[in-house]
């Protein structure tokens, strides 16, 4: 399985979108500041959305979509109740 995921910084509400084949390991890397330039500077990351794919190419496409304007609009619609709080 491959996972496309969305992390939210609980301080500034910014989003990070990525994909991985091992979601638990990747989240631990982000939390332990081993995630890369963008997330290593963040202190309060929270997983707020993820979706699973059987194929890596499909997961890459899903990540690309969520990073687009239409994809962000889709996520905002899917998480409308969460984002209201």
C-alpha positions as CSV (number, residue, x, y, z in Angstrom):
1,X,0.0,0.0,0.0
2,X,1.0,3.6,-0.6
3,X,-0.4,6.5,1.4
4,X,-1.0,10.1,0.5
5,X,-1.1,12.2,3.7
6,X,-1.7,15.7,4.9
7,X,-0.1,17.1,8.0
8,X,-1.2,20.3,9.6
9,X,1.0,22.5,11.8
10,X,-1.1,23.2,14.9
11,X,0.6,26.6,15.4
12,X,0.3,28.3,12.0
13,X,-2.2,25.9,10.4
14,X,0.0,25.4,7.3
15,X,-0.2,22.1,5.5
16,X,2.3,19.6,4.3
17,X,1.3,16.9,1.7
18,X,3.4,13.9,0.9
19,X,3.2,10.2,0.1
20,X,4.9,7.1,1.4
21,X,4.8,3.3,1.5
22,X,5.1,3.3,5.3
23,X,2.8,5.8,6.9
24,X,3.7,5.1,10.6
25,X,7.5,5.3,9.9
26,X,7.1,8.5,7.9
27,X,5.0,10.2,10.5
28,X,7.6,9.3,13.2
29,X,10.3,10.8,10.9
30,X,8.3,14.1,10.6
31,X,7.6,14.3,14.3
32,X,11.3,13.6,15.1
33,X,12.3,16.3,12.7
34,X,13.8,13.9,10.2
35,X,11.2,14.7,7.6
36,X,13.0,17.2,5.4
37,X,13.5,21.0,5.2
38,X,9.8,21.9,5.4
39,X,8.6,19.8,8.3
40,X,11.9,19.8,10.3
41,X,11.2,23.4,11.3
42,X,7.7,22.6,12.6
43,X,6.9,21.7,16.2
44,X,3.3,20.7,16.3
45,X,2.4,18.5,13.3
46,X,-0.8,16.6,13.3
47,X,-2.0,14.0,10.7
48,X,-5.4,15.3,9.6
49,X,-6.0,13.3,6.3
50,X,-4.7,10.3,4.5
51,X,-5.8,8.0,1.6
52,X,-4.5,4.6,0.5
53,X,-3.5,3.4,-2.9
54,X,-2.4,0.0,-4.2
55,X,-0.1,1.4,-6.8
56,X,2.8,3.9,-6.3
57,X,2.1,5.8,-9.6
58,X,-1.5,6.3,-8.4
59,X,-0.3,7.6,-5.1
60,X,2.1,10.1,-6.8
61,X,-0.9,11.3,-8.8
62,X,-3.0,11.6,-5.7
63,X,-0.3,13.6,-4.0
64,X,0.0,15.9,-7.1
65,X,-3.7,16.4,-7.1
66,X,-3.9,17.3,-3.4
67,X,-1.2,19.8,-3.9
68,X,-3.2,21.5,-6.7
69,X,-5.8,24.2,-6.2
70,X,-8.6,21.7,-7.0
71,X,-7.1,19.2,-4.6
72,X,-6.9,21.7,-1.7
73,X,-10.5,22.7,-2.4
74,X,-11.5,19.0,-2.3
75,X,-9.7,18.5,1.1
76,X,-11.3,21.6,2.5
77,X,-14.7,20.3,1.5
78,X,-13.9,16.8,2.9
79,X,-12.7,18.2,6.2
80,X,-15.2,21.1,6.5
81,X,-16.2,20.2,10.1
82,X,-12.6,19.8,11.3
83,X,-11.5,23.0,9.7
84,X,-14.3,25.0,11.4
85,X,-12.9,24.4,14.8
